[in-house]
Amino acid sequence: MRLCRSMQSLWFGLAILILSACASIAPQAPSPSAEPAWLSRGVRFTEGGRIIYVGAAGGLLKDGAISRAEGSALEDIANECSLIPKSTRIDSRYSVRGTYEYEVHVKLSVDAGECEMAKQAVEPAQIHYYASTPLTRQLLQAQDRVENVSASSLVVVPPRDLPQLPERDSHWDDTQHFYASRQALAYLKQIPVLAPDDAYAPFSPQSRQFAAAVQMGVQRLNSMQINNPSLKEKPMAWSQLPERPRYRRPDVLLKRLPEVQKGRGS
């Protein structure tokens, strides 16, 4: 009898050991990834000589939410740098799947020094030198989606008359006027980046006309910052501007050449 009880105890102990071992090697359900530190630093901040912008969007489809989030951050970069510099890159993405839709955050960055140089570019050739054509096209597509525009071509028709920077609205304060003017200049600089290869030839009348229009915009923004230093000392994101002015995208960015035409950087 004692032998039987000893055997039973031995088998019971072995069973416990086997079950414990199986539990330890069983696959564990993946835990949700930790929220990245950059997510708590706001929409715009600086880090290691680069300007960081964080875009956010939600949607039933993850890819669509990512596209909208990146478009928002690209527009913020274009507003600050007056174009999307070649040093712009997508550093990180973070997404959470909720009950009904995905919530996506993307981290984009641009070299601060190149951004400053891009702001002062006025000649179409200079603008091409600093601008990322692929990311400018991505921005154009993002703007199309926001405005529900359906266009197969990403090559714009160079206008005969260039759009002008907005005059100050009676309801705008200095900050609103400054950021709306920056947005107008960013729209203007999209034109030569997305135009056909044979547009804006160096030293041509078309190129000189364009440079003169951009120069006026750059001078206006520089004067605004001299008269109100806080505009430079406390930069904000265009997407987060309180009571952001509704500034309409110029028609030139809606007029496209047939798909067979290709612009620079194809």
ChimeraX commands (.cxc) that place a marker at each C-alpha (Angstrom):
marker #1 position 0.00,0.00,0.00 radius 0.5
marker #1 position 2.81,2.37,0.94 radius 0.5
marker #1 position 4.48,1.55,-2.36 radius 0.5
marker #1 position 1.33,2.40,-4.28 radius 0.5
marker #1 position 1.01,5.69,-2.45 radius 0.5
marker #1 position 4.64,6.52,-3.19 radius 0.5
marker #1 position 4.12,5.74,-6.85 radius 0.5
marker #1 position 1.02,7.92,-6.94 radius 0.5
marker #1 position 2.92,10.82,-5.36 radius 0.5
marker #1 position 5.75,10.36,-7.83 radius 0.5
marker #1 position 3.39,10.38,-10.84 radius 0.5
marker #1 position 1.54,13.39,-9.44 radius 0.5
marker #1 position 4.81,15.28,-9.03 radius 0.5
marker #1 position 5.89,14.40,-12.57 radius 0.5
marker #1 position 2.55,15.57,-13.95 radius 0.5
marker #1 position 2.93,18.90,-12.19 radius 0.5
marker #1 position 6.44,19.32,-13.59 radius 0.5
marker #1 position 5.30,18.48,-17.13 radius 0.5
marker #1 position 2.35,20.89,-16.98 radius 0.5
marker #1 position 4.62,23.67,-15.65 radius 0.5
marker #1 position 7.12,23.11,-18.43 radius 0.5
marker #1 position 4.42,23.19,-21.09 radius 0.5
marker #1 position 3.00,26.40,-19.67 radius 0.5
marker #1 position 6.43,28.03,-19.74 radius 0.5
marker #1 position 7.01,27.24,-23.42 radius 0.5
marker #1 position 3.47,27.97,-24.63 radius 0.5
marker #1 position 3.32,30.99,-27.00 radius 0.5
marker #1 position 2.27,34.16,-25.25 radius 0.5
marker #1 position -0.19,36.65,-26.72 radius 0.5
marker #1 position 1.73,39.68,-28.04 radius 0.5
marker #1 position 1.47,42.72,-25.80 radius 0.5
marker #1 position 0.67,46.07,-27.39 radius 0.5
marker #1 position 3.77,48.05,-28.29 radius 0.5
marker #1 position 4.72,50.79,-25.89 radius 0.5
marker #1 position 3.77,54.31,-26.89 radius 0.5
marker #1 position 6.89,56.05,-28.28 radius 0.5
marker #1 position 8.36,58.95,-26.33 radius 0.5
marker #1 position 8.10,61.34,-29.30 radius 0.5
marker #1 position 4.33,61.08,-29.17 radius 0.5
marker #1 position 4.18,63.11,-25.97 radius 0.5
marker #1 position 6.35,65.99,-27.23 radius 0.5
marker #1 position 3.74,67.79,-29.30 radius 0.5
marker #1 position 3.21,68.35,-33.00 radius 0.5
marker #1 position 6.46,70.29,-33.52 radius 0.5
marker #1 position 9.77,70.10,-31.67 radius 0.5
marker #1 position 13.50,70.05,-32.42 radius 0.5
marker #1 position 15.97,67.25,-31.86 radius 0.5
marker #1 position 19.62,66.92,-32.87 radius 0.5
marker #1 position 19.60,69.72,-35.43 radius 0.5
marker #1 position 16.37,68.52,-37.02 radius 0.5
marker #1 position 12.83,69.86,-36.88 radius 0.5
marker #1 position 10.34,67.16,-35.98 radius 0.5
marker #1 position 6.69,67.19,-37.06 radius 0.5
marker #1 position 4.15,64.63,-35.88 radius 0.5
marker #1 position 1.09,63.97,-38.02 radius 0.5
marker #1 position -1.99,62.12,-36.80 radius 0.5
marker #1 position -5.07,60.64,-38.45 radius 0.5
marker #1 position -7.69,57.99,-37.90 radius 0.5
marker #1 position -9.58,55.72,-40.25 radius 0.5
marker #1 position -11.13,52.33,-40.87 radius 0.5
marker #1 position -8.21,51.42,-43.14 radius 0.5
marker #1 position -4.71,51.65,-41.71 radius 0.5
marker #1 position -3.04,52.60,-45.01 radius 0.5
marker #1 position -5.48,55.46,-45.52 radius 0.5
marker #1 position -4.85,56.78,-42.02 radius 0.5
marker #1 position -1.08,56.61,-42.57 radius 0.5
marker #1 position -1.42,58.55,-45.82 radius 0.5
marker #1 position -3.47,61.31,-44.18 radius 0.5
marker #1 position -1.12,61.55,-41.20 radius 0.5
marker #1 position 1.92,61.87,-43.46 radius 0.5
marker #1 position 0.13,64.44,-45.61 radius 0.5
marker #1 position -0.58,66.59,-42.55 radius 0.5
marker #1 position 3.06,66.49,-41.41 radius 0.5
marker #1 position 4.32,67.23,-44.94 radius 0.5
marker #1 position 2.06,70.27,-45.18 radius 0.5
marker #1 position 3.42,71.52,-41.85 radius 0.5
marker #1 position 6.99,71.11,-43.10 radius 0.5
marker #1 position 6.18,72.88,-46.38 radius 0.5
marker #1 position 4.58,75.74,-44.46 radius 0.5
marker #1 position 7.67,76.25,-42.30 radius 0.5
marker #1 position 10.36,75.66,-44.93 radius 0.5
marker #1 position 8.26,77.08,-47.83 radius 0.5
marker #1 position 8.87,73.75,-49.64 radius 0.5
marker #1 position 9.67,70.15,-48.70 radius 0.5
marker #1 position 13.47,69.89,-48.53 radius 0.5
marker #1 position 15.37,66.85,-49.75 radius 0.5
marker #1 position 16.49,66.09,-46.18 radius 0.5
marker #1 position 12.89,65.41,-45.17 radius 0.5
marker #1 position 12.36,61.83,-44.07 radius 0.5
marker #1 position 9.76,59.64,-42.39 radius 0.5
marker #1 position 11.39,58.52,-39.15 radius 0.5
marker #1 position 8.73,56.44,-37.46 radius 0.5
marker #1 position 5.10,55.33,-37.46 radius 0.5
marker #1 position 2.92,54.26,-34.55 radius 0.5
marker #1 position -0.60,52.90,-34.80 radius 0.5
marker #1 position -3.25,51.61,-32.42 radius 0.5
marker #1 position -6.29,49.66,-33.48 radius 0.5
marker #1 position -9.37,50.84,-31.63 radius 0.5
marker #1 position -12.86,49.42,-31.56 radius 0.5
marker #1 position -13.88,50.91,-34.89 radius 0.5
marker #1 position -10.79,52.40,-36.53 radius 0.5
marker #1 position -7.04,52.78,-36.52 radius 0.5
marker #1 position -5.33,55.72,-34.86 radius 0.5
marker #1 position -2.03,56.49,-36.60 radius 0.5
marker #1 position 0.82,58.84,-35.70 radius 0.5
marker #1 position 3.83,59.47,-37.92 radius 0.5
marker #1 position 7.10,61.23,-37.13 radius 0.5
marker #1 position 8.73,63.21,-39.93 radius 0.5
marker #1 position 11.88,65.29,-39.67 radius 0.5
marker #1 position 13.86,67.78,-41.73 radius 0.5
marker #1 position 17.33,69.28,-41.33 radius 0.5
marker #1 position 16.91,72.68,-39.67 radius 0.5
marker #1 position 19.75,74.29,-41.61 radius 0.5
marker #1 position 18.43,73.14,-44.96 radius 0.5
marker #1 position 14.98,74.38,-44.00 radius 0.5
marker #1 position 16.41,77.86,-43.43 radius 0.5
marker #1 position 18.19,77.80,-46.79 radius 0.5
marker #1 position 15.04,76.60,-48.54 radius 0.5
marker #1 position 13.07,79.54,-47.12 radius 0.5
marker #1 position 15.33,81.99,-48.95 radius 0.5
marker #1 position 15.29,80.17,-52.32 radius 0.5
marker #1 position 13.61,82.33,-54.96 radius 0.5
marker #1 position 14.89,81.17,-58.38 radius 0.5
marker #1 position 13.13,78.09,-59.81 radius 0.5
marker #1 position 16.54,76.38,-60.14 radius 0.5
marker #1 position 17.24,77.05,-56.45 radius 0.5
marker #1 position 13.86,75.70,-55.48 radius 0.5
marker #1 position 14.52,72.53,-57.48 radius 0.5
marker #1 position 17.90,72.18,-55.80 radius 0.5
marker #1 position 16.39,72.11,-52.31 radius 0.5
marker #1 position 13.00,70.48,-52.96 radius 0.5
marker #1 position 12.17,66.78,-52.81 radius 0.5
marker #1 position 10.08,66.12,-55.91 radius 0.5
marker #1 position 8.68,62.74,-54.73 radius 0.5
marker #1 position 7.53,64.18,-51.39 radius 0.5
marker #1 position 6.11,67.27,-53.12 radius 0.5
marker #1 position 4.05,64.95,-55.28 radius 0.5
marker #1 position 2.92,63.05,-52.19 radius 0.5
marker #1 position 1.85,66.37,-50.66 radius 0.5
marker #1 position -0.10,67.28,-53.81 radius 0.5
marker #1 position -1.96,63.97,-53.61 radius 0.5
marker #1 position -2.71,64.57,-49.93 radius 0.5
marker #1 position -4.11,68.01,-50.76 radius 0.5
marker #1 position -6.24,66.44,-53.50 radius 0.5
marker #1 position -7.71,63.96,-51.01 radius 0.5
marker #1 position -8.56,66.67,-48.50 radius 0.5
marker #1 position -10.34,68.66,-51.22 radius 0.5
marker #1 position -11.92,65.57,-52.86 radius 0.5
marker #1 position -10.09,66.28,-56.12 radius 0.5
marker #1 position -9.72,63.42,-58.60 radius 0.5
marker #1 position -6.68,63.90,-60.85 radius 0.5
marker #1 position -4.49,61.25,-62.46 radius 0.5
marker #1 position -1.63,63.61,-63.34 radius 0.5
marker #1 position 0.78,65.23,-60.88 radius 0.5
marker #1 position 2.25,67.66,-63.43 radius 0.5
marker #1 position 0.88,71.20,-63.09 radius 0.5
marker #1 position 0.37,73.70,-65.89 radius 0.5
marker #1 position 2.64,76.73,-65.35 radius 0.5
marker #1 position 0.35,79.76,-65.03 radius 0.5
marker #1 position 0.65,82.96,-66.98 radius 0.5
marker #1 position -0.32,84.99,-63.91 radius 0.5
marker #1 position 1.14,83.83,-60.62 radius 0.5
marker #1 position -0.97,83.68,-57.44 radius 0.5
marker #1 position -0.31,86.49,-54.98 radius 0.5
marker #1 position 0.23,86.33,-51.23 radius 0.5
marker #1 position -2.94,87.21,-49.31 radius 0.5
marker #1 position -3.64,90.67,-48.02 radius 0.5
marker #1 position -4.36,90.82,-44.33 radius 0.5
marker #1 position -7.95,89.96,-43.48 radius 0.5
marker #1 position -9.61,92.25,-40.95 radius 0.5
marker #1 position -10.19,89.25,-38.66 radius 0.5
marker #1 position -6.57,88.06,-38.69 radius 0.5
marker #1 position -4.01,88.92,-36.06 radius 0.5
marker #1 position -0.26,89.11,-36.81 radius 0.5
marker #1 position 0.24,85.39,-36.26 radius 0.5
marker #1 position -2.63,84.32,-38.52 radius 0.5
marker #1 position -1.49,86.67,-41.28 radius 0.5
marker #1 position 2.09,85.38,-41.03 radius 0.5
marker #1 position 1.16,81.70,-41.26 radius 0.5
marker #1 position -1.36,82.27,-44.05 radius 0.5
marker #1 position 1.36,84.12,-46.00 radius 0.5
marker #1 position 3.76,81.23,-45.40 radius 0.5
marker #1 position 1.17,78.82,-46.75 radius 0.5
marker #1 position 0.66,80.97,-49.85 radius 0.5
marker #1 position 4.42,80.98,-50.46 radius 0.5
marker #1 position 4.57,77.20,-50.03 radius 0.5
marker #1 position 1.83,76.82,-52.65 radius 0.5
marker #1 position 3.74,79.11,-54.98 radius 0.5
marker #1 position 6.95,77.11,-54.65 radius 0.5
marker #1 position 5.12,73.87,-55.46 radius 0.5
marker #1 position 4.57,75.13,-59.01 radius 0.5
marker #1 position 8.12,74.85,-60.47 radius 0.5
marker #1 position 8.74,71.58,-58.62 radius 0.5
marker #1 position 5.69,70.00,-60.28 radius 0.5
marker #1 position 5.96,71.77,-63.66 radius 0.5
marker #1 position 7.26,70.06,-66.84 radius 0.5
marker #1 position 10.98,69.87,-67.48 radius 0.5
marker #1 position 10.96,72.60,-70.10 radius 0.5
marker #1 position 9.25,75.16,-67.84 radius 0.5
marker #1 position 11.14,77.92,-66.02 radius 0.5
marker #1 position 14.38,77.68,-67.99 radius 0.5
marker #1 position 17.22,79.62,-66.29 radius 0.5
marker #1 position 17.29,83.34,-67.17 radius 0.5
marker #1 position 14.04,83.05,-69.15 radius 0.5
marker #1 position 11.33,85.73,-68.74 radius 0.5
marker #1 position 9.09,83.12,-67.10 radius 0.5
marker #1 position 11.80,82.27,-64.57 radius 0.5
marker #1 position 12.53,85.94,-63.80 radius 0.5
marker #1 position 8.83,86.66,-63.31 radius 0.5
marker #1 position 8.52,83.73,-60.93 radius 0.5
marker #1 position 11.62,84.72,-58.93 radius 0.5
marker #1 position 10.33,88.29,-58.56 radius 0.5
marker #1 position 7.00,87.04,-57.16 radius 0.5
marker #1 position 8.72,84.71,-54.70 radius 0.5
marker #1 position 11.19,87.41,-53.65 radius 0.5
marker #1 position 8.32,89.68,-52.67 radius 0.5
marker #1 position 6.87,86.90,-50.53 radius 0.5
marker #1 position 10.18,86.14,-48.84 radius 0.5
marker #1 position 10.73,89.82,-48.07 radius 0.5
marker #1 position 7.26,90.11,-46.59 radius 0.5
marker #1 position 7.81,87.18,-44.26 radius 0.5
marker #1 position 11.24,88.44,-43.20 radius 0.5
marker #1 position 9.74,91.86,-42.42 radius 0.5
marker #1 position 6.95,90.29,-40.38 radius 0.5
marker #1 position 9.50,88.45,-38.25 radius 0.5
marker #1 position 11.59,91.58,-37.73 radius 0.5
marker #1 position 8.53,93.52,-36.61 radius 0.5
marker #1 position 7.28,90.67,-34.43 radius 0.5
marker #1 position 10.24,88.54,-33.22 radius 0.5
marker #1 position 7.94,86.12,-31.38 radius 0.5
marker #1 position 6.93,84.69,-34.75 radius 0.5
marker #1 position 10.43,83.24,-35.06 radius 0.5
marker #1 position 11.10,82.62,-31.40 radius 0.5
marker #1 position 7.90,80.64,-30.81 radius 0.5
marker #1 position 7.22,78.70,-34.01 radius 0.5
marker #1 position 4.03,76.69,-34.31 radius 0.5
marker #1 position 2.69,74.08,-36.68 radius 0.5
marker #1 position 0.32,75.29,-39.40 radius 0.5
marker #1 position -2.02,72.38,-38.63 radius 0.5
marker #1 position -2.25,73.39,-34.97 radius 0.5
marker #1 position -2.62,77.15,-35.41 radius 0.5
marker #1 position -5.54,78.40,-33.27 radius 0.5
marker #1 position -8.39,79.61,-35.49 radius 0.5
marker #1 position -6.33,78.75,-38.55 radius 0.5
marker #1 position -7.26,80.91,-41.57 radius 0.5
marker #1 position -9.05,79.10,-44.36 radius 0.5
marker #1 position -6.63,79.79,-47.17 radius 0.5
marker #1 position -7.71,78.29,-50.48 radius 0.5
marker #1 position -5.24,76.36,-52.61 radius 0.5
marker #1 position -4.60,78.27,-55.89 radius 0.5
marker #1 position -6.23,76.97,-59.07 radius 0.5
marker #1 position -2.85,76.41,-60.72 radius 0.5
marker #1 position -2.30,73.36,-58.50 radius 0.5
marker #1 position -5.58,71.92,-59.77 radius 0.5
marker #1 position -4.72,72.35,-63.47 radius 0.5
marker #1 position -2.74,69.32,-64.61 radius 0.5
marker #1 position -1.09,68.25,-67.83 radius 0.5
marker #1 position -1.92,64.85,-69.38 radius 0.5
marker #1 position -0.30,61.88,-67.68 radius 0.5
marker #1 position 2.14,61.39,-70.58 radius 0.5
marker #1 position 3.86,64.64,-69.61 radius 0.5
marker #1 position 6.50,64.22,-66.90 radius 0.5
marker #1 position 8.00,66.78,-64.56 radius 0.5
marker #1 position 11.49,66.95,-63.06 radius 0.5
marker #1 position 12.60,64.18,-60.77 radius 0.5
marker #1 position 10.62,61.43,-62.55 radius 0.5
marker link #1:1,2 radius 0.2
marker link #1:2,3 radius 0.2
marker link #1:3,4 radius 0.2
marker link #1:4,5 radius 0.2
marker link #1:5,6 radius 0.2
marker link #1:6,7 radius 0.2
marker link #1:7,8 radius 0.2
marker link #1:8,9 radius 0.2
marker link #1:9,10 radius 0.2
marker link #1:10,11 radius 0.2
marker link #1:11,12 radius 0.2
marker link #1:12,13 radius 0.2
marker link #1:13,14 radius 0.2
marker link #1:14,15 radius 0.2
marker link #1:15,16 radius 0.2
marker link #1:16,17 radius 0.2
marker link #1:17,18 radius 0.2
marker link #1:18,19 radius 0.2
marker link #1:19,20 radius 0.2
marker link #1:20,21 radius 0.2
marker link #1:21,22 radius 0.2
marker link #1:22,23 radius 0.2
marker link #1:23,24 radius 0.2
marker link #1:24,25 radius 0.2
marker link #1:25,26 radius 0.2
marker link #1:26,27 radius 0.2
marker link #1:27,28 radius 0.2
marker link #1:28,29 radius 0.2
marker link #1:29,30 radius 0.2
marker link #1:30,31 radius 0.2
marker link #1:31,32 radius 0.2
marker link #1:32,33 radius 0.2
marker link #1:33,34 radius 0.2
marker link #1:34,35 radius 0.2
marker link #1:35,36 radius 0.2
marker link #1:36,37 radius 0.2
marker link #1:37,38 radius 0.2
marker link #1:38,39 radius 0.2
marker link #1:39,40 radius 0.2
marker link #1:40,41 radius 0.2
marker link #1:41,42 radius 0.2
marker link #1:42,43 radius 0.2
marker link #1:43,44 radius 0.2
marker link #1:44,45 radius 0.2
marker link #1:45,46 radius 0.2
marker link #1:46,47 radius 0.2
marker link #1:47,48 radius 0.2
marker link #1:48,49 radius 0.2
marker link #1:49,50 radius 0.2
marker link #1:50,51 radius 0.2
marker link #1:51,52 radius 0.2
marker link #1:52,53 radius 0.2
marker link #1:53,54 radius 0.2
marker link #1:54,55 radius 0.2
marker link #1:55,56 radius 0.2
marker link #1:56,57 radius 0.2
marker link #1:57,58 radius 0.2
marker link #1:58,59 radius 0.2
marker link #1:59,60 radius 0.2
marker link #1:60,61 radius 0.2
marker link #1:61,62 radius 0.2
marker link #1:62,63 radius 0.2
marker link #1:63,64 radius 0.2
marker link #1:64,65 radius 0.2
marker link #1:65,66 radius 0.2
marker link #1:66,67 radius 0.2
marker link #1:67,68 radius 0.2
marker link #1:68,69 radius 0.2
marker link #1:69,70 radius 0.2
marker link #1:70,71 radius 0.2
marker link #1:71,72 radius 0.2
marker link #1:72,73 radius 0.2
marker link #1:73,74 radius 0.2
marker link #1:74,75 radius 0.2
marker link #1:75,76 radius 0.2
marker link #1:76,77 radius 0.2
marker link #1:77,78 radius 0.2
marker link #1:78,79 radius 0.2
marker link #1:79,80 radius 0.2
marker link #1:80,81 radius 0.2
marker link #1:81,82 radius 0.2
marker link #1:82,83 radius 0.2
marker link #1:83,84 radius 0.2
marker link #1:84,85 radius 0.2
marker link #1:85,86 radius 0.2
marker link #1:86,87 radius 0.2
marker link #1:87,88 radius 0.2
marker link #1:88,89 radius 0.2
marker link #1:89,90 radius 0.2
marker link #1:90,91 radius 0.2
marker link #1:91,92 radius 0.2
marker link #1:92,93 radius 0.2
marker link #1:93,94 radius 0.2
marker link #1:94,95 radius 0.2
marker link #1:95,96 radius 0.2
marker link #1:96,97 radius 0.2
marker link #1:97,98 radius 0.2
marker link #1:98,99 radius 0.2
marker link #1:99,100 radius 0.2
marker link #1:100,101 radius 0.2
marker link #1:101,102 radius 0.2
marker link #1:102,103 radius 0.2
marker link #1:103,104 radius 0.2
marker link #1:104,105 radius 0.2
marker link #1:105,106 radius 0.2
marker link #1:106,107 radius 0.2
marker link #1:107,108 radius 0.2
marker link #1:108,109 radius 0.2
marker link #1:109,110 radius 0.2
marker link #1:110,111 radius 0.2
marker link #1:111,112 radius 0.2
marker link #1:112,113 radius 0.2
marker link #1:113,114 radius 0.2
marker link #1:114,115 radius 0.2
marker link #1:115,116 radius 0.2
marker link #1:116,117 radius 0.2
marker link #1:117,118 radius 0.2
marker link #1:118,119 radius 0.2
marker link #1:119,120 radius 0.2
marker link #1:120,121 radius 0.2
marker link #1:121,122 radius 0.2
marker link #1:122,123 radius 0.2
marker link #1:123,124 radius 0.2
marker link #1:124,125 radius 0.2
marker link #1:125,126 radius 0.2
marker link #1:126,127 radius 0.2
marker link #1:127,128 radius 0.2
marker link #1:128,129 radius 0.2
marker link #1:129,130 radius 0.2
marker link #1:130,131 radius 0.2
marker link #1:131,132 radius 0.2
marker link #1:132,133 radius 0.2
marker link #1:133,134 radius 0.2
marker link #1:134,135 radius 0.2
marker link #1:135,136 radius 0.2
marker link #1:136,137 radius 0.2
marker link #1:137,138 radius 0.2
marker link #1:138,139 radius 0.2
marker link #1:139,140 radius 0.2
marker link #1:140,141 radius 0.2
marker link #1:141,142 radius 0.2
marker link #1:142,143 radius 0.2
marker link #1:143,144 radius 0.2
marker link #1:144,145 radius 0.2
marker link #1:145,146 radius 0.2
marker link #1:146,147 radius 0.2
marker link #1:147,148 radius 0.2
marker link #1:148,149 radius 0.2
marker link #1:149,150 radius 0.2
marker link #1:150,151 radius 0.2
marker link #1:151,152 radius 0.2
marker link #1:152,153 radius 0.2
marker link #1:153,154 radius 0.2
marker link #1:154,155 radius 0.2
marker link #1:155,156 radius 0.2
marker link #1:156,157 radius 0.2
marker link #1:157,158 radius 0.2
marker link #1:158,159 radius 0.2
marker link #1:159,160 radius 0.2
marker link #1:160,161 radius 0.2
marker link #1:161,162 radius 0.2
marker link #1:162,163 radius 0.2
marker link #1:163,164 radius 0.2
marker link #1:164,165 radius 0.2
marker link #1:165,166 radius 0.2
marker link #1:166,167 radius 0.2
marker link #1:167,168 radius 0.2
marker link #1:168,169 radius 0.2
marker link #1:169,170 radius 0.2
marker link #1:170,171 radius 0.2
marker link #1:171,172 radius 0.2
marker link #1:172,173 radius 0.2
marker link #1:173,174 radius 0.2
marker link #1:174,175 radius 0.2
marker link #1:175,176 radius 0.2
marker link #1:176,177 radius 0.2
marker link #1:177,178 radius 0.2
marker link #1:178,179 radius 0.2
marker link #1:179,180 radius 0.2
marker link #1:180,181 radius 0.2
marker link #1:181,182 radius 0.2
marker link #1:182,183 radius 0.2
marker link #1:183,184 radius 0.2
marker link #1:184,185 radius 0.2
marker link #1:185,186 radius 0.2
marker link #1:186,187 radius 0.2
marker link #1:187,188 radius 0.2
marker link #1:188,189 radius 0.2
marker link #1:189,190 radius 0.2
marker link #1:190,191 radius 0.2
marker link #1:191,192 radius 0.2
marker link #1:192,193 radius 0.2
marker link #1:193,194 radius 0.2
marker link #1:194,195 radius 0.2
marker link #1:195,196 radius 0.2
marker link #1:196,197 radius 0.2
marker link #1:197,198 radius 0.2
marker link #1:198,199 radius 0.2
marker link #1:199,200 radius 0.2
marker link #1:200,201 radius 0.2
marker link #1:201,202 radius 0.2
marker link #1:202,203 radius 0.2
marker link #1:203,204 radius 0.2
marker link #1:204,205 radius 0.2
marker link #1:205,206 radius 0.2
marker link #1:206,207 radius 0.2
marker link #1:207,208 radius 0.2
marker link #1:208,209 radius 0.2
marker link #1:209,210 radius 0.2
marker link #1:210,211 radius 0.2
marker link #1:211,212 radius 0.2
marker link #1:212,213 radius 0.2
marker link #1:213,214 radius 0.2
marker link #1:214,215 radius 0.2
marker link #1:215,216 radius 0.2
marker link #1:216,217 radius 0.2
marker link #1:217,218 radius 0.2
marker link #1:218,219 radius 0.2
marker link #1:219,220 radius 0.2
marker link #1:220,221 radius 0.2
marker link #1:221,222 radius 0.2
marker link #1:222,223 radius 0.2
marker link #1:223,224 radius 0.2
marker link #1:224,225 radius 0.2
marker link #1:225,226 radius 0.2
marker link #1:226,227 radius 0.2
marker link #1:227,228 radius 0.2
marker link #1:228,229 radius 0.2
marker link #1:229,230 radius 0.2
marker link #1:230,231 radius 0.2
marker link #1:231,232 radius 0.2
marker link #1:232,233 radius 0.2
marker link #1:233,234 radius 0.2
marker link #1:234,235 radius 0.2
marker link #1:235,236 radius 0.2
marker link #1:236,237 radius 0.2
marker link #1:237,238 radius 0.2
marker link #1:238,239 radius 0.2
marker link #1:239,240 radius 0.2
marker link #1:240,241 radius 0.2
marker link #1:241,242 radius 0.2
marker link #1:242,243 radius 0.2
marker link #1:243,244 radius 0.2
marker link #1:244,245 radius 0.2
marker link #1:245,246 radius 0.2
marker link #1:246,247 radius 0.2
marker link #1:247,248 radius 0.2
marker link #1:248,249 radius 0.2
marker link #1:249,250 radius 0.2
marker link #1:250,251 radius 0.2
marker link #1:251,252 radius 0.2
marker link #1:252,253 radius 0.2
marker link #1:253,254 radius 0.2
marker link #1:254,255 radius 0.2
marker link #1:255,256 radius 0.2
marker link #1:256,257 radius 0.2
marker link #1:257,258 radius 0.2
marker link #1:258,259 radius 0.2
marker link #1:259,260 radius 0.2
marker link #1:260,261 radius 0.2
marker link #1:261,262 radius 0.2
marker link #1:262,263 radius 0.2
marker link #1:263,264 radius 0.2
marker link #1:264,265 radius 0.2
marker link #1:265,266 radius 0.2
view
